[in-house]
Amino acid sequence: MKKLLAVLSVFVLSLTLAACGGAEETGEVLVDGSSTVFPITEAVAEEFRVDHPGVRVPIGVSGTGGGFTKFCAGETDINNASRPIKDKEKANCEANGIEVIELTVAFDGLTVVINNDNDWATDITVDELNQIWKPGSTVSKWSDVRSEWPDKEISLYGPGSASGTFDYFTDEINGESGAIRTDYTPSEDDDVLVTGVKNDQYSMGFFGYAYYLGNKESLKSVAIDNGSGAVSPTFETIQDGSYAPLSRPLFIYVNKSSLEEEAVRNYVEFYLGEGTDFIEDVGYVKLSDSHYESELNKLN
């Protein structure tokens, strides 16, 4: 009889613990998209899992455009994006019944980089960048840009066409999203771009500020002159907008129906709350607390 009472006591205690929230939260938050936003989302996910170990947060890196293709097909809950959603992407989401919530999470400075042994191109004008990167460019050597620069071939590295960084750079520098010379080395993997520039003295590339910070011992950033003097990318110049025209907002896009899942809602709320404390740790510019409160209100 005593043994039966003991078993019943354990059973009742387990029911009580479950009713009081003792059961571990489980679920999955599916994320894909921009390689630029990836470090933020990954850092937030790692901290989120400390208190939510039963929730999986797999994060793909298909580029902003590639991520939107999956997102608008209902394959993911969240898309990382280094540019705003395009009209055709929005229409695709609407056609599939996906209601989109846009959330601005940080600022970034798209960074033009050169090899560490490059001691001549420490600054460059927007017009010179256009000369180098525009479709049909006749620039093949550094001396084609400025006569005093070396008579050496330029090797160019940049994101592929699925990247939001690609869209933003081509729009700001060449005047049209997607407009770019074809004889450069493209990759959706920023590490490939870093390695390419790092191993070639006469190379140039571009990617997000965080990837530059992670490799600043072996790469140099180029100061950009938009007509008001050359400005280097820093947390301060990106935040105040003086690093122009390559300062930009970063986003996550959330499928509204996914917020009905407890794990997804908790993750997004954490992202815009405690998660913002880790944004600068991975090389991006944090926004104001009032901004994040405003973004949280969009969830309702």
Backbone torsions as a table, in degrees:
resi	resn	phi	psi	omega
1	MET	NA	-42.7	178.9
2	LYS	-61.9	-38.2	-179.6
3	LYS	-66.1	-38.1	178.7
4	LEU	-66.3	-42.1	178.6
5	LEU	-63.0	-37.8	179.8
6	ALA	-64.7	-43.0	179.2
7	VAL	-63.6	-43.7	178.6
8	LEU	-62.3	-37.2	179.7
9	SER	-63.8	-43.0	178.3
10	VAL	-63.7	-41.1	-179.2
11	PHE	-63.5	-45.4	180.0
12	VAL	-64.7	-40.1	179.5
13	LEU	-63.0	-40.2	180.0
14	SER	-65.8	-38.5	176.9
15	LEU	-64.6	-39.2	-179.6
16	THR	-65.3	-43.5	179.2
17	LEU	-63.2	-40.8	179.4
18	ALA	-63.6	-42.2	-179.6
19	ALA	-65.7	-28.6	-178.6
20	CYS	-90.5	8.9	176.5
21	GLY	95.9	16.8	-179.3
22	GLY	-70.7	-21.2	-179.8
23	ALA	-70.2	137.3	-177.8
24	GLU	-74.2	135.0	176.5
25	GLU	-67.6	133.9	177.7
26	THR	-126.4	166.7	178.6
27	GLY	149.9	-174.6	-178.4
28	GLU	-145.7	137.3	176.1
29	VAL	-118.0	112.0	-175.6
30	LEU	-92.9	122.0	-175.5
31	VAL	-128.9	144.0	174.8
32	ASP	-150.5	-179.4	173.3
33	GLY	119.4	-139.2	-167.6
34	SER	-60.9	134.2	173.5
35	SER	-72.4	-25.4	179.3
36	THR	-69.1	-42.4	-178.4
37	VAL	-80.7	-18.6	-177.2
38	PHE	-49.0	-47.4	-177.6
39	PRO	-59.5	-35.4	178.1
40	ILE	-67.6	-51.7	-176.9
41	THR	-61.9	-37.2	178.3
42	GLU	-66.2	-44.6	179.8
43	ALA	-62.2	-42.7	178.5
44	VAL	-63.8	-41.9	-179.5
45	ALA	-62.8	-40.7	-179.7
46	GLU	-62.4	-42.6	178.9
47	GLU	-71.1	-37.3	179.5
48	PHE	-61.8	-39.8	-176.8
49	ARG	-70.4	-14.9	176.3
50	VAL	-60.6	-44.4	179.8
51	ASP	-97.0	-8.5	-180.0
52	HIS	-131.4	61.8	-173.9
53	PRO	-64.5	-18.7	-179.5
54	GLY	-85.6	-1.0	-178.5
55	VAL	-103.4	126.9	176.3
56	ARG	-92.0	138.6	177.1
57	VAL	-131.3	74.6	176.2
58	PRO	-71.3	134.5	-175.4
59	ILE	-123.7	114.5	176.2
60	GLY	-89.2	164.2	180.0
61	VAL	-131.9	77.3	-179.2
62	SER	-96.6	4.4	-171.8
63	GLY	84.0	159.1	-178.0
64	THR	-56.9	-49.6	-178.5
65	GLY	-65.4	-45.0	178.5
66	GLY	-63.3	-36.3	178.0
67	GLY	-66.4	-40.5	178.9
68	PHE	-64.6	-32.6	177.1
69	THR	-59.5	-44.7	178.6
70	LYS	-71.1	-42.7	-177.6
71	PHE	-60.7	-46.4	-177.2
72	CYS	-74.0	-12.9	173.9
73	ALA	-91.0	0.2	179.2
74	GLY	80.2	17.5	-176.6
75	GLU	-86.4	-18.0	-179.0
76	THR	-132.5	162.2	177.9
77	ASP	-91.0	-32.5	-173.7
78	ILE	-137.1	139.7	172.5
79	ASN	-119.1	124.0	171.7
80	ASN	-74.8	135.9	-176.6
81	ALA	-143.1	132.9	177.4
82	SER	-100.7	16.0	172.7
83	ARG	-155.2	163.2	176.7
84	PRO	-66.5	156.4	177.1
85	ILE	-63.9	139.8	179.1
86	LYS	-82.6	157.7	-179.3
87	ASP	-57.7	-41.4	-178.2
88	LYS	-68.4	-32.5	176.4
89	GLU	-70.3	-40.7	177.8
90	LYS	-62.2	-42.4	178.7
91	ALA	-63.5	-37.9	178.6
92	ASN	-64.6	-41.4	176.9
93	CYS	-62.5	-45.8	-178.8
94	GLU	-62.0	-39.5	-179.9
95	ALA	-63.1	-27.1	-179.8
96	ASN	-100.3	10.3	177.1
97	GLY	74.2	22.0	179.2
98	ILE	-94.2	115.2	175.8
99	GLU	-91.5	125.1	-169.5
100	VAL	-101.0	135.4	171.3
101	ILE	-114.8	118.9	179.6
102	GLU	-92.9	128.0	-180.0
103	LEU	-127.6	121.6	176.5
104	THR	-84.3	125.9	-172.5
105	VAL	-114.4	-20.1	-177.0
106	ALA	-170.0	175.4	170.7
107	PHE	-118.0	150.4	-179.0
108	ASP	-135.3	155.6	172.7
109	GLY	-115.7	107.5	178.1
110	LEU	-60.7	122.5	-167.7
111	THR	-110.9	127.0	173.8
112	VAL	-87.0	127.4	-174.4
113	VAL	-123.9	153.0	176.8
114	ILE	-133.6	166.5	178.5
115	ASN	-63.3	149.8	-177.5
116	ASN	-62.8	-23.3	-179.8
117	ASP	-90.0	0.2	176.7
118	ASN	-78.2	112.1	-178.4
119	ASP	-111.7	16.5	-177.5
120	TRP	-116.5	-39.5	-173.4
121	ALA	-95.9	56.8	-178.4
122	THR	-75.7	-20.2	174.2
123	ASP	-143.1	156.8	-177.8
124	ILE	-153.8	148.8	179.7
125	THR	-88.7	161.1	176.4
126	VAL	-61.1	-37.8	179.1
127	ASP	-64.9	-38.9	178.4
128	GLU	-67.4	-37.9	175.5
129	LEU	-61.8	-39.9	177.6
130	ASN	-62.6	-42.7	178.2
131	GLN	-57.8	-38.9	-177.3
132	ILE	-74.5	-45.0	-166.8
133	TRP	-100.6	-9.9	-174.2
134	LYS	-68.8	156.1	175.9
135	PRO	-58.9	137.4	179.0
136	GLY	75.0	14.6	-179.4
137	SER	-56.5	138.4	176.4
138	THR	-97.8	3.4	178.7
139	VAL	-76.6	121.1	176.2
140	SER	-124.3	-23.2	-179.8
141	LYS	-123.0	157.9	177.6
142	TRP	-60.0	-35.7	-179.1
143	SER	-67.9	-15.7	175.4
144	ASP	-71.8	-20.0	179.7
145	VAL	-89.3	-52.9	173.5
146	ARG	-135.0	130.8	-173.3
147	SER	-60.0	-28.1	-178.1
148	GLU	-81.6	-8.6	178.1
149	TRP	-80.6	160.1	-173.3
150	PRO	-57.7	146.4	176.8
151	ASP	-85.2	61.7	-176.0
152	LYS	-129.0	146.8	179.7
153	GLU	-62.8	136.9	174.1
154	ILE	-87.8	130.4	171.3
155	SER	-102.0	126.6	-173.0
156	LEU	-113.1	137.0	179.6
157	TYR	-131.5	137.0	179.6
158	GLY	-162.9	169.7	179.3
159	PRO	-65.2	158.2	175.5
160	GLY	-79.8	176.0	-172.3
161	SER	-69.7	-14.2	177.8
162	ALA	-82.7	-4.2	-175.0
163	SER	-88.9	138.5	173.7
164	GLY	-68.4	-29.1	175.8
165	THR	-63.8	-41.0	175.3
166	PHE	-59.0	-48.1	-179.6
167	ASP	-61.1	-45.1	-176.2
168	TYR	-67.0	-45.7	-178.3
169	PHE	-62.3	-48.4	-177.6
170	THR	-65.1	-35.2	178.4
171	ASP	-66.8	-47.3	-176.3
172	GLU	-74.3	-37.7	-174.9
173	ILE	-92.1	-40.3	-176.2
174	ASN	-105.7	-0.6	173.4
175	GLY	82.1	1.4	179.9
176	GLU	-156.6	128.4	179.0
177	SER	-60.3	126.6	178.9
178	GLY	93.2	-8.8	-179.0
179	ALA	-83.0	114.3	-177.5
180	ILE	-161.5	153.7	174.2
181	ARG	-64.1	153.8	-174.2
182	THR	-95.1	-14.3	-174.8
183	ASP	-93.7	52.1	173.3
184	TYR	-125.6	167.1	-179.4
185	THR	-93.2	109.6	-178.9
186	PRO	-96.2	149.9	172.9
187	SER	-160.3	141.0	174.4
188	GLU	-79.8	-9.9	-179.1
189	ASP	-97.6	110.8	-177.5
190	ASP	-62.2	-28.2	178.7
191	ASP	-64.5	-33.1	176.8
192	VAL	-64.9	-41.3	179.5
193	LEU	-66.6	-43.1	178.1
194	VAL	-58.5	-47.7	-178.7
195	THR	-62.6	-40.9	-179.7
196	GLY	-60.6	-47.2	-179.3
197	VAL	-70.9	-38.1	-177.7
198	LYS	-63.7	-29.1	-174.8
199	ASN	-98.3	5.5	-176.3
200	ASP	-137.2	112.3	-176.1
201	GLN	-59.3	-29.6	-173.5
202	TYR	-104.9	28.3	-176.9
203	SER	-100.2	165.7	172.9
204	MET	-146.6	145.8	177.1
205	GLY	-150.9	178.6	174.7
206	PHE	-150.2	144.3	176.7
207	PHE	-168.7	-174.6	-175.9
208	GLY	-67.3	155.3	-176.3
209	TYR	-59.0	-38.0	-177.7
210	ALA	-61.7	-38.1	179.6
211	TYR	-70.5	-30.8	173.3
212	TYR	-66.3	-46.9	-179.1
213	LEU	-58.6	-37.0	-179.8
214	GLY	-70.6	-12.3	-177.1
215	ASN	-132.5	22.1	-173.6
216	LYS	-69.1	-12.1	176.3
217	GLU	-74.3	-23.0	-176.2
218	SER	-123.2	3.0	176.6
219	LEU	-133.5	158.0	174.1
220	LYS	-117.5	143.2	171.5
221	SER	-90.2	151.4	-179.9
222	VAL	-104.0	129.8	175.8
223	ALA	-70.5	136.3	-176.0
224	ILE	-105.3	129.8	178.0
225	ASP	-109.3	109.5	179.5
226	ASN	-97.8	16.6	-179.4
227	GLY	112.7	-9.8	-179.1
228	SER	-115.4	17.4	-178.1
229	GLY	104.1	153.9	-176.9
230	ALA	-74.6	131.7	-178.8
231	VAL	-129.0	129.2	177.4
232	SER	-87.2	151.9	177.0
233	PRO	-74.4	125.8	173.7
234	THR	-143.1	169.8	176.1
235	PHE	-56.1	-40.6	-176.1
236	GLU	-70.2	-46.3	-176.1
237	THR	-71.9	-28.2	175.7
238	ILE	-71.4	-42.4	-177.5
239	GLN	-67.9	-40.1	-177.6
240	ASP	-88.0	-2.3	175.1
241	GLY	83.0	1.7	-179.0
242	SER	-72.9	-20.6	172.4
243	TYR	-82.7	84.0	-173.3
244	ALA	-119.2	147.4	7.4
245	PRO	-99.2	25.5	-170.0
246	LEU	-104.6	13.0	169.2
247	SER	-83.2	139.9	-175.0
248	ARG	-153.0	153.3	174.6
249	PRO	-80.5	154.6	175.1
250	LEU	-118.4	148.2	-171.2
251	PHE	-131.8	159.1	156.5
252	ILE	-123.3	142.3	176.8
253	TYR	-112.7	130.7	-175.2
254	VAL	-115.5	134.9	172.3
255	ASN	-74.0	117.1	-174.1
256	LYS	-56.1	-40.1	-178.1
257	SER	-66.6	-24.9	178.7
258	SER	-67.1	-23.0	-180.0
259	LEU	-67.9	-12.5	175.1
260	GLU	-70.9	-19.5	174.5
261	GLU	-82.2	125.9	-175.9
262	GLU	-56.7	-41.7	-177.1
263	ALA	-63.5	-41.2	-179.3
264	VAL	-67.4	-47.1	-179.4
265	ARG	-61.7	-44.1	-179.9
266	ASN	-62.0	-39.5	-179.8
267	TYR	-66.4	-45.5	-179.1
268	VAL	-65.2	-40.8	177.9
269	GLU	-64.5	-38.4	176.6
270	PHE	-65.4	-42.1	-179.8
271	TYR	-55.0	-45.6	-176.4
272	LEU	-86.6	-4.7	179.2
273	GLY	-109.8	-104.7	-179.3
274	GLU	-59.3	-30.8	-177.1
275	GLY	-62.2	-25.1	-178.8
276	THR	-67.3	-16.8	179.0
277	ASP	-68.1	-15.0	-175.5
278	PHE	-103.7	0.6	-176.0
279	ILE	-64.3	-47.6	-178.4
280	GLU	-72.3	-24.0	177.9
281	ASP	-62.3	-28.7	-178.4
282	VAL	-104.3	13.4	169.1
283	GLY	97.0	21.5	179.1
284	TYR	-121.4	170.0	-175.2
285	VAL	-99.3	121.8	179.8
286	LYS	-75.7	146.9	177.1
287	LEU	-92.5	-179.9	-177.1
288	SER	-74.7	156.7	177.6
289	ASP	-60.6	-37.9	-179.8
290	SER	-65.3	-33.0	177.3
291	HIS	-63.8	-45.9	-178.3
292	TYR	-66.5	-33.6	175.3
293	GLU	-62.9	-40.7	178.3
294	SER	-63.9	-40.5	179.5
295	GLU	-66.9	-39.0	177.5
296	LEU	-59.9	-36.5	-179.7
297	ASN	-63.0	-25.3	179.5
298	LYS	-65.4	-24.5	-177.7
299	LEU	-68.1	-19.3	-178.3
300	ASN	-101.4	NA	NA
